[in-house]
Every structure is written in structure tokens, then in C-alpha cells.
Amino acid sequence: MFDLQKQQVLASAGLIDAQWKPKVAAFATTGVGYPDPLNFFDDKISPYFIGGVQFSWKFWDWKQADRERQQLAVQSQLIENQKQTFTQNLGHQDGKFREDIAKLQNQIKRDEEVAKLQAEILKQLSSQLENGVATATDYLLQSDAELQSRLAMEAHRVQLVQVEAAWRTWLGTEIGN
């Protein structure tokens, strides 16, 4: 899009040069008039025809062409700056997506470790409950803590899939690839 806009601006420079060339135009008008438009003393309806050639040549423009060329150069530079800004924003956004994905992957690894530790603690509490050392309340609290850690891990996995889907959508690629 930016390249097409730049081409459009550069094509406008050709129009500035074309304004300096001499122009020739022909014109013709026909009609019926009452009274005759070419002879007011004739009071009858009569057809008429007027034709001619027009010649124009702009040989002095008070440096308007130079100002227009400068304006086109500024527009071209503005389009180039917009293109560079857009490219930088794309790189920044891509880096942000990659950073978010890496953070979520690290969080999932930590969640897996926490869930394993919670499961080991629950296993120990289970044997303590069988031996009468721990109470059922302690076992239920630990069971709830282990379940919460697994739910947090799954929530982070869902977030990871959402961020990856948003990234692929932003890139314009299919999610299956």
C-alpha cells in the first residue's frame, strides 16, 4: 500500500511537467435559436453552429511548479516515514507476542512443578490419614490446593492457546500450521 501511494505521488510529478506543454483544444456548439443567435434582426427560428480552436501555453508560473515538486517530495518522504513506522510497529508487536508466549510457557512449567509437589503432598497426607496422623479436613484442604494448582495450569494453557491464535491471526497464517 505504501509503495502504491509513493508511485501515485511520483506519477503526480509527471502532471507538473505536463502543465508546461502547449495545449490545443477544439470546440463546437450547435443549436436552434429564436431569434437567430447570430443575427438578431432575423426573427425566425433558425439553427446555428459555432466552432473554434483554442490554444493555451503556460510559459510562466511564478515558481509554482517548484513548490509543487517540493510538496510532492515532502509527501513522498512522509509516506516513507509511515512505512518505516508501520514496519517498526510490526516488529514490536511480533516481539510482544513472542514474549507473551515465552512467559506463558514458563508459567505452565512452574505450574506443572507446583501441581506435582501438591500431588506428592496429597499422597503423603493420604497415608497419614490412613494411619490417623492427619485429619480429613487437612486432606480436603490439600486436595483443594492440588486441584487449584491444576486449574491454574490449565488456565495458563488456555491463555497460551489464545495468545498463539491471536499471533497467528495477526500474522495472517492458519492456526493449524
URSULFEN-V338952 format. One line per field, one symbol per residue. psi: psi as a letter, one per 30 degrees, with the letter a starting at -180 (. if undefined). Layout:
psi = ???
//
This chain:
psi = eeeeeeeeeeffeeeeefffkkkkkklkklakljlkffjffjglkkllkkllkkkkkjfkghgeeeeeeeeeeeeeeeeeeeeeeeeeeeeeeeeeeeeeeeeeeeeeeeeeeeeeeeeeeeeeeeeeeefgelleeeeeeeeeeeeeeeeeeeeeeeeeeeeeeeeeeefglkef.
//
